[in-house]
């Protein structure tokens, strides 16, 4: 790390180490052993060390460095299509299962299709479209959609990356049916998050249909 920031060790440019600073002495000794390693090589080695001990390092850095539109383009993910309908009661009749109850101050868990507090739709074919529809009784709900896909940054490396399709936002699903669809061109897992964490007094009744 020191080599990547300051370059080659030069005793004339650094302050002396305190007598009881044992950690500092060990770091200084290791810095001296690096010798003429360039700053760029030191940075690369430091990143490789982080990747070795932190499996999510690549996804973490990508989320900060790569622009969302660049991610969409590089892994060929299209933007979602959204529309709305006022036929709330008709939609509720289409929901054959029990509605989801999202407790106050919580996010939902669907027992029969659950993972990390979210409904999962896994696309097992190469290309197709995912559809979803959502309605609530009496009150709004927070809603978010993201998809886990394989992100290939080279011919040899394939990484898992979570791409946000719809940012978390409060939706007036008690007034309009929210219908969405998203075209995908690779295998992945869709995650639908129902967020009621902002409401500390009211549980929400949610009707959600998702299909491939």
DARA-V797921 format. One record per residue. N is the residue number from 1. RES is the residue in one letter. PSI is psi as a letter, one per 30 degrees, with the letter a starting at -180 (none if undefined). D_CENTER is the distance of its C-alpha to the mean C-alpha in Angstrom with 1 decimal. Layout:
N:RES:PSI:D_CENTER, N:RES:PSI:D_CENTER
This chain:
1:X:e:28.0, 2:X:e:31.4, 3:X:e:32.4, 4:X:f:29.3, 5:X:e:30.0, 6:X:f:33.8, 7:X:a:35.0, 8:X:k:38.0, 9:X:k:39.5, 10:X:j:42.4, 11:X:f:44.2, 12:X:f:46.1, 13:X:g:42.9, 14:X:l:41.4, 15:X:l:42.6, 16:X:l:44.3, 17:X:k:42.6, 18:X:l:43.9, 19:X:e:46.1, 20:X:g:43.8, 21:X:i:40.5, 22:X:e:40.1, 23:X:e:36.4, 24:X:e:37.2, 25:X:e:40.0, 26:X:e:37.9, 27:X:e:35.3, 28:X:e:38.2, 29:X:e:39.8, 30:X:e:36.7, 31:X:e:36.4, 32:X:e:40.0, 33:X:f:39.5, 34:X:e:36.9, 35:X:c:39.8, 36:X:g:39.2, 37:X:k:35.6, 38:X:l:34.2, 39:X:e:31.5, 40:X:e:29.2, 41:X:e:29.8, 42:X:e:29.2, 43:X:e:25.9, 44:X:e:24.9, 45:X:e:26.3, 46:X:e:24.4, 47:X:e:21.0, 48:X:e:22.1, 49:X:e:23.0, 50:X:e:19.6, 51:X:e:18.0, 52:X:e:20.6, 53:X:f:19.9, 54:X:j:16.1, 55:X:f:14.4, 56:X:g:10.9, 57:X:e:12.7, 58:X:e:12.2, 59:X:e:8.4, 60:X:e:9.0, 61:X:e:11.9, 62:X:e:10.6, 63:X:f:8.2, 64:X:e:11.5, 65:X:e:14.1, 66:X:k:13.3, 67:X:k:13.7, 68:X:e:11.5, 69:X:f:14.8, 70:X:e:15.4, 71:X:e:12.2, 72:X:e:13.4, 73:X:e:16.9, 74:X:e:16.4, 75:X:g:14.8, 76:X:h:16.9, 77:X:k:14.6, 78:X:l:16.6, 79:X:l:16.1, 80:X:l:16.5, 81:X:k:20.0, 82:X:k:20.8, 83:X:l:24.2, 84:X:l:26.0, 85:X:k:29.0, 86:X:g:31.4, 87:X:i:32.4, 88:X:e:30.7, 89:X:e:33.4, 90:X:e:33.6, 91:X:e:29.9, 92:X:e:30.1, 93:X:f:32.9, 94:X:f:30.7, 95:X:j:28.5, 96:X:f:30.4, 97:X:l:28.4, 98:X:k:28.4, 99:X:l:26.3, 100:X:k:23.3, 101:X:j:24.3, 102:X:j:21.7, 103:X:l:23.5, 104:X:k:23.9, 105:X:g:21.3, 106:X:l:19.0, 107:X:l:16.2, 108:X:l:17.5, 109:X:k:17.9, 110:X:j:19.6, 111:X:e:21.8, 112:X:f:22.5, 113:X:i:19.0, 114:X:k:16.7, 115:X:j:13.9, 116:X:h:11.9, 117:X:h:13.7, 118:X:l:12.7, 119:X:k:14.8, 120:X:k:14.0, 121:X:j:15.8, 122:X:k:16.0, 123:X:j:17.6, 124:X:f:20.3, 125:X:l:22.0, 126:X:e:21.5, 127:X:k:21.6, 128:X:a:21.8, 129:X:k:20.4, 130:X:k:18.4, 131:X:k:20.1, 132:X:l:19.4, 133:X:k:21.7, 134:X:k:21.5, 135:X:k:24.4, 136:X:l:25.2, 137:X:k:28.6, 138:X:e:29.9, 139:X:l:26.8, 140:X:l:23.5, 141:X:k:20.0, 142:X:k:16.5, 143:X:k:14.4, 144:X:k:10.9, 145:X:k:9.8, 146:X:l:6.9, 147:X:k:8.0, 148:X:k:7.8, 149:X:l:10.5, 150:X:k:12.7, 151:X:j:12.8, 152:X:j:16.4, 153:X:f:17.4, 154:X:l:20.9, 155:X:f:23.3, 156:X:e:22.9, 157:X:k:19.3, 158:X:k:16.6, 159:X:l:13.1, 160:X:k:10.1, 161:X:k:7.1, 162:X:k:4.1, 163:X:k:5.8, 164:X:k:6.4, 165:X:e:10.0, 166:X:k:11.3, 167:X:l:10.6, 168:X:k:11.6, 169:X:l:15.4, 170:X:k:18.6, 171:X:k:20.3, 172:X:h:24.1, 173:X:f:23.8, 174:X:f:27.1, 175:X:e:28.9, 176:X:k:27.4, 177:X:k:25.7, 178:X:j:22.4, 179:X:k:22.1, 180:X:l:19.5, 181:X:l:19.2, 182:X:k:17.1, 183:X:k:18.7, 184:X:l:17.0, 185:X:g:18.8, 186:X:l:17.2, 187:X:k:16.4, 188:X:l:13.1, 189:X:k:11.8, 190:X:k:11.2, 191:X:k:9.9, 192:X:j:12.0, 193:X:k:11.8, 194:X:j:15.2, 195:X:j:15.4, 196:X:g:18.9, 197:X:f:18.3, 198:X:f:20.3, 199:X:j:23.3, 200:X:f:25.4, 201:X:f:28.4, 202:X:k:27.5, 203:X:l:25.9, 204:X:k:24.6, 205:X:k:25.7, 206:X:k:23.3, 207:X:j:24.2, 208:X:k:21.4, 209:X:k:22.1, 210:X:k:19.8, 211:X:l:21.3, 212:X:none:21.1
